[in-house]
């Protein structure tokens, strides 16, 4: 069976994909033992060019994930 995950973001120039690995995953109370093997975190980010705001300025960013098979 074929699975597709579509990721879209607005307001962010970067995307970070990470996994906590076995040691950090052990400290996550909502992840079962060995769950890091099936876990992947995808986060919209502003790393290369950080977003800087002056007082009273506003900024909005969104991220959407759609999984389908």
MMTF fields as JSON, N, C-alpha, C and O atoms, coordinates in Angstrom:
{
  "mmtfVersion": "1.0.0",
  "mmtfProducer": "UNKNOWN",
  "numBonds": 275,
  "numAtoms": 276,
  "numGroups": 69,
  "numChains": 1,
  "numModels": 1,
  "chainsPerModel": [1],
  "groupsPerChain": [69],
  "chainIdList": ["A"],
  "bondAtomList": [4, 2, 8, 6, 12, 10, 16, 14, 20, 18, 24, 22, 28, 26, 32, 30, 36, 34, 40, 38, 44, 42, 48, 46, 52, 50, 56, 54, 60, 58, 64, 62, 68, 66, 72, 70, 76, 74, 80, 78, 84, 82, 88, 86, 92, 90, 96, 94, 100, 98, 104, 102, 108, 106, 112, 110, 116, 114, 120, 118, 124, 122, 128, 126, 132, 130, 136, 134, 140, 138, 144, 142, 148, 146, 152, 150, 156, 154, 160, 158, 164, 162, 168, 166, 172, 170, 176, 174, 180, 178, 184, 182, 188, 186, 192, 190, 196, 194, 200, 198, 204, 202, 208, 206, 212, 210, 216, 214, 220, 218, 224, 222, 228, 226, 232, 230, 236, 234, 240, 238, 244, 242, 248, 246, 252, 250, 256, 254, 260, 258, 264, 262, 268, 266, 272, 270],
  "bondOrderList": [1, 1, 1, 1, 1, 1, 1, 1, 1, 1, 1, 1, 1, 1, 1, 1, 1, 1, 1, 1, 1, 1, 1, 1, 1, 1, 1, 1, 1, 1, 1, 1, 1, 1, 1, 1, 1, 1, 1, 1, 1, 1, 1, 1, 1, 1, 1, 1, 1, 1, 1, 1, 1, 1, 1, 1, 1, 1, 1, 1, 1, 1, 1, 1, 1, 1, 1, 1],
  "groupList": [{"groupName": "UNK", "atomNameList": ["N", "CA", "C", "O"], "elementList": ["N", "C", "C", "O"], "formalChargeList": [0, 0, 0, 0], "bondAtomList": [1, 0, 2, 1, 3, 2], "bondOrderList": [1, 1, 2], "singleLetterCode": "X", "chemCompType": "L-PEPTIDE LINKING"}],
  "groupTypeList": [0, 0, 0, 0, 0, 0, 0, 0, 0, 0, 0, 0, 0, 0, 0, 0, 0, 0, 0, 0, 0, 0, 0, 0, 0, 0, 0, 0, 0, 0, 0, 0, 0, 0, 0, 0, 0, 0, 0, 0, 0, 0, 0, 0, 0, 0, 0, 0, 0, 0, 0, 0, 0, 0, 0, 0, 0, 0, 0, 0, 0, 0, 0, 0, 0, 0, 0, 0, 0],
  "groupIdList": [1, 2, 3, 4, 5, 6, 7, 8, 9, 10, 11, 12, 13, 14, 15, 16, 17, 18, 19, 20, 21, 22, 23, 24, 25, 26, 27, 28, 29, 30, 31, 32, 33, 34, 35, 36, 37, 38, 39, 40, 41, 42, 43, 44, 45, 46, 47, 48, 49, 50, 51, 52, 53, 54, 55, 56, 57, 58, 59, 60, 61, 62, 63, 64, 65, 66, 67, 68, 69],
  "secStructList": [7, 7, 7, 3, 3, 3, 3, 3, 3, 3, 1, 7, 1, 3, 3, 3, 3, 3, 7, 7, 2, 2, 2, 2, 2, 2, 6, 7, 6, 6, 1, 7, 6, 6, 4, 4, 4, 4, 7, 7, 3, 3, 3, 3, 3, 7, 7, 1, 1, 7, 7, 7, 7, 7, 6, 6, 7, 7, 7, 7, 7, 3, 3, 3, 3, 3, 3, 3, 7],
  "xCoordList": [0.844, 0.0, 0.89, 1.91, 0.501, 1.276, 0.736, -0.467, 1.606, 1.218, 1.917, 3.089, 1.195, 1.741, 1.447, 0.336, 2.435, 2.247, 2.626, 3.76, 1.678, 1.931, 2.148, 1.37, 3.203, 3.537, 3.503, 4.127, 2.778, 2.776, 2.918, 2.485, 3.533, 3.737, 3.667, 3.996, 3.238, 3.226, 3.893, 3.626, 4.753, 5.437, 6.769, 7.478, 7.119, 8.373, 9.198, 8.652, 10.492, 11.375, 12.012, 12.526, 11.988, 12.709, 11.79, 10.682, 12.279, 11.585, 12.631, 13.732, 12.284, 13.189, 12.549, 11.381, 13.327, 12.881, 13.837, 15.053, 13.286, 14.158, 13.501, 12.296, 14.336, 13.922, 14.718, 15.911, 14.095, 14.814, 15.875, 16.743, 15.834, 16.771, 16.404, 15.527, 17.052, 16.648, 16.798, 15.938, 17.86, 18.071, 17.068, 16.45, 16.898, 15.944, 14.508, 13.664, 14.225, 12.87, 12.48, 11.308, 13.434, 13.153, 12.626, 11.932, 12.946, 12.487, 11.11, 10.54, 10.572, 9.264, 8.166, 8.07, 7.349, 6.338, 5.234, 4.557, 5.034, 3.952, 4.435, 3.693, 5.655, 6.198, 6.538, 7.31, 5.955, 6.193, 7.642, 8.312, 8.141, 9.513, 9.744, 8.946, 10.822, 11.132, 10.321, 10.474, 9.47, 8.603, 9.352, 8.826, 10.56, 11.355, 11.602, 11.848, 11.541, 11.75, 10.632, 10.805, 9.478, 8.333, 7.953, 6.891, 8.813, 8.495, 9.351, 10.554, 8.714, 9.417, 8.728, 7.508, 9.478, 8.919, 9.241, 10.391, 8.224, 8.375, 7.875, 6.719, 8.746, 8.38, 8.75, 9.865, 7.798, 8.107, 9.042, 8.919, 9.982, 10.991, 11.463, 11.259, 12.084, 12.726, 14.147, 14.434, 15.029, 16.388, 17.386, 18.146, 17.392, 18.341, 18.158, 19.132, 16.92, 16.587, 15.574, 14.374, 16.036, 15.106, 14.104, 14.397, 12.951, 11.905, 12.105, 12.059, 12.323, 12.551, 11.4, 11.031, 10.852, 9.73, 10.075, 10.676, 9.686, 9.78, 8.561, 7.579, 8.602, 7.425, 6.196, 6.274, 5.087, 3.797, 3.699, 2.679, 4.704, 4.59, 3.985, 4.074, 3.376, 2.76, 3.297, 3.721, 3.273, 3.698, 2.814, 2.403, 2.52, 1.721, 2.351, 2.77, 2.406, 2.888, 1.982, 1.383, 1.881, 1.055, 1.79, 2.675, 1.404, 1.896, 0.746, -0.055, 0.652, -0.396, 0.241, 1.143, -0.236, 0.19, -1.046, -2.048, -0.981, -2.089, -1.54, -0.672, -2.064, -1.647, -2.785, -3.951, -2.417, -3.413, -2.781, -1.564, -3.615, -3.106, -3.868, -3.595],
  "yCoordList": [-1.176, 0.0, 1.24, 1.281, 2.235, 3.462, 4.551, 4.813, 5.187, 6.268, 7.557, 7.544, 8.645, 9.951, 10.935, 10.971, 11.719, 12.807, 14.101, 14.27, 15.003, 16.311, 17.322, 17.382, 18.113, 19.133, 20.48, 20.667, 21.414, 22.775, 23.748, 23.473, 24.888, 25.891, 27.268, 27.44, 28.235, 29.63, 30.453, 30.247, 31.377, 32.214, 31.657, 32.304, 30.473, 29.832, 29.566, 29.155, 29.792, 29.531, 28.146, 27.658, 27.507, 26.252, 25.161, 25.429, 23.928, 22.772, 21.923, 21.723, 21.425, 20.592, 19.208, 19.085, 18.18, 16.793, 16.135, 16.167, 15.536, 14.968, 13.777, 13.545, 13.046, 11.903, 11.985, 12.286, 11.726, 11.894, 10.838, 11.053, 9.717, 8.639, 7.938, 8.411, 6.823, 6.008, 6.687, 6.511, 7.453, 8.049, 9.16, 9.165, 10.093, 11.184, 10.678, 11.189, 9.68, 9.131, 8.497, 8.523, 7.935, 7.307, 8.322, 7.948, 9.591, 10.634, 11.188, 11.982, 10.782, 11.269, 10.375, 9.2, 10.93, 10.125, 9.634, 8.659, 10.283, 9.872, 8.994, 8.781, 8.487, 7.612, 6.262, 6.186, 5.208, 3.879, 3.449, 3.992, 2.483, 2.008, 1.56, 0.805, 2.024, 1.688, 2.486, 2.288, 3.378, 4.139, 5.08, 5.467, 5.451, 6.33, 5.692, 6.404, 4.366, 3.663, 3.948, 3.775, 4.388, 4.674, 6.151, 6.531, 6.98, 8.391, 9.273, 9.056, 10.265, 11.267, 12.596, 12.697, 13.599, 14.913, 15.832, 15.922, 16.511, 17.467, 18.81, 18.934, 19.809, 21.117, 22.237, 22.283, 23.14, 24.371, 25.181, 25.16, 25.898, 26.609, 27.874, 28.044, 28.731, 29.931, 29.94, 30.622, 29.189, 28.999, 29.873, 30.615, 29.794, 30.558, 32.056, 32.804, 32.483, 33.89, 33.966, 33.834, 34.175, 34.242, 35.386, 36.393, 35.22, 36.233, 37.144, 36.694, 38.403, 39.377, 40.378, 40.92, 40.609, 41.527, 42.66, 42.453, 43.839, 44.984, 44.961, 44.285, 45.679, 45.749, 46.172, 47.046, 45.547, 45.811, 45.288, 45.516, 44.604, 43.961, 42.578, 41.996, 42.058, 40.733, 39.901, 40.437, 38.604, 37.667, 36.438, 36.076, 35.803, 34.576, 33.554, 33.874, 32.333, 31.225, 30.024, 29.858, 29.197, 27.994, 26.806, 26.955, 25.643, 24.387, 23.421, 23.319, 22.717, 21.708, 20.401, 20.389, 19.309, 17.967, 17.204, 17.185, 16.573, 15.756, 14.369, 14.232, 13.362, 11.991, 11.27, 11.368, 10.55, 9.774, 8.494, 8.395, 7.547, 6.284, 5.936, 4.911],
  "zCoordList": [0.0, 0.0, 0.0, 0.688, -0.766, -0.944, -0.017, -0.013, 0.767, 1.674, 1.244, 0.866, 1.306, 0.93, 2.058, 2.587, 2.417, 3.371, 2.676, 2.227, 2.592, 1.984, 3.102, 4.055, 2.982, 3.976, 3.283, 2.239, 3.863, 3.334, 4.499, 5.618, 4.211, 5.25, 4.613, 3.439, 5.389, 4.974, 6.068, 7.253, 5.679, 6.653, 7.113, 7.884, 6.654, 7.03, 5.782, 4.757, 5.851, 4.716, 4.782, 3.775, 5.946, 6.14, 6.683, 7.148, 6.612, 7.163, 7.88, 7.368, 9.063, 9.844, 9.985, 10.355, 9.684, 9.832, 10.821, 10.63, 11.883, 12.907, 13.602, 13.5, 14.302, 15.1, 16.404, 16.363, 17.561, 18.823, 19.094, 19.94, 18.41, 18.703, 19.997, 20.722, 20.307, 21.453, 22.811, 23.673, 23.025, 24.357, 24.649, 25.714, 23.73, 23.964, 23.955, 24.692, 23.13, 23.083, 24.415, 24.791, 25.122, 26.415, 27.426, 28.371, 27.238, 28.157, 27.775, 28.523, 26.624, 26.181, 26.749, 26.396, 27.622, 28.307, 27.379, 27.704, 26.234, 25.341, 24.182, 23.223, 24.26, 23.229, 23.857, 24.813, 23.31, 23.877, 23.656, 22.777, 24.436, 24.256, 22.808, 22.254, 22.211, 20.817, 19.802, 18.596, 20.27, 19.375, 18.448, 17.405, 18.81, 17.948, 16.585, 15.611, 16.499, 15.222, 14.23, 13.024, 14.744, 13.875, 13.908, 13.415, 14.486, 14.683, 13.78, 13.635, 13.182, 12.407, 12.67, 12.532, 13.04, 13.321, 12.15, 11.719, 11.639, 10.545, 11.065, 11.468, 11.055, 11.601, 10.642, 10.122, 10.416, 9.693, 10.573, 11.798, 9.954, 10.737, 10.015, 8.813, 10.773, 10.232, 10.777, 11.76, 10.146, 10.646, 9.898, 10.52, 8.569, 7.764, 7.93, 8.013, 7.977, 8.191, 9.325, 9.087, 10.549, 11.679, 11.511, 10.867, 12.086, 12.047, 13.257, 14.402, 12.99, 14.063, 14.062, 13.02, 15.226, 15.355, 16.308, 17.362, 15.915, 16.822, 17.73, 17.421, 18.833, 19.702, 18.889, 18.025, 19.182, 18.53, 17.1, 16.449, 16.591, 15.29, 15.475, 16.556, 14.431, 14.468, 13.313, 12.289, 13.489, 12.465, 12.579, 13.681, 11.48, 11.506, 10.572, 9.46, 11.046, 10.246, 10.441, 11.504, 9.434, 9.518, 8.917, 8.075, 9.368, 8.805, 8.718, 9.648, 7.623, 7.446, 6.998, 6.16, 7.565, 7.165, 6.734, 7.448, 5.567, 5.1, 4.735, 3.872, 5.407, 5.139, 4.417, 4.801, 3.372, 2.641, 2.109, 1.952, 1.845, 1.284, 0.028, -0.596]
}
